[in-house]
Amino acid sequence: MGKYLLRRLAINVILVAIAASLAYMLAATTMNPRAAYEGRQPPVPAAVIDATLDAYNLNDKTPVLVRYATWAKGVVTGDFGKTWNGGSVNSEMGRRIMVSLRLLLIGTLVGFALGVVLGAVSAVKQYKFSDRLIGVSSFVIMAIPVFVLATLLAIATYNLNRGLGFTLIEYTGEYNPRLSGWDQFLNRLNHLILPTISLSLGSIAFYSRIQRNMMLDVLGQDFVRTAMAKGLRRRTALTKHALRTALIPSATYFAFAFGTMFTGATFTEKIFAWHGMGAWLVDSINQNDVNSVAAVTFFAAVCILAAAFLSDLLVAALDPRVRVN
């Protein structure tokens, strides 16, 4: 098992490097940081623009491979370069990473856990009212884009707060900076409610469908019937034998779901005014900020491949054949 995980980890490191490199090359060849300086009044001399862009490694007159080599050398040493206006990409990342990770980690875990539970319940209660309710709700949620769902939740919460006459659930921002200590901690949790719901509902719906189908396949297997025939309680047989086996496909999908989650977080952060990596990506594209786009892509690649490695750990823990091989 150790060799298997080390091999997977090495592959993931290589994939991160490839993904970040391709993202930088795409951004460097399609974006125009020079546009941020041209057309100003009074006009900025061309020599000054070139010198500024050279200092930030953003000059389109420099061959893209040369710019890439400079950028890659900096990344290896932990320096992601400068933003289009001379700020530190590292400082901006440090300020925004934890904002996004809070949403991504909580949303992913909540989506996975509740989706698996609802899928298992739906399979055990096949064709009953609860099964049909979970199924219909899942398909409705999957048909609604994340940004539409987030907007509807924000509007509904605004109307709810106005009707109550006080703020029950926060619908914008990360926290109230005027609060401190325990009050600010509770306020942060309140601000997490709507973004987490927006991100996790799609995962809950998708996982519930996968888990239901896998659970139904396993429930008809001989080893489950044998376990109950030997006197094992039905609940124990379902959780210890059936659910564990049916979890393997869901665990495999975990890494791909994390990538979808990051895409949803981009819209969610903008809608709920969270200043995270997703919102930064949108702003960086609008500002032709090559180094910032590359940094966000690097972060996304690391997160997705970390989720893939965690997925490998889950599969290895659930499937004895992986541990043997």
Buried (B, 14 or more C-beta within 10 A) or exposed (E): BEEBBEEBBEBBEEBBBEBBBEBBBBBBEEBEBBEBBEEEEEEEEEEEBBEBBEEBBBBBEBEEEEBBEEBBEBBEEEEBBBBBEEBEBBEBBEEBBEBBBBBBBBBBEBBBBBBBBBBBBBBBBEEEEBBEEBBEBBEEBBEBEBBEBBBEBBEEBBEEBEEEEEBEBBBEEBBBEEEEEEEBEEBBEBBBBBBBBBBBBBBBBBBBBBBBBBBBBBBEBEEBEEBBEEEBEEEEBBEBBBBBBBBBBBBBBBBEBBBBBBEBBBBBBBBBEBBBBBBBBBBBBEBBBBBBBBBBBBBBBBBBBBBBBBBBBBBBBBBEEBEEE
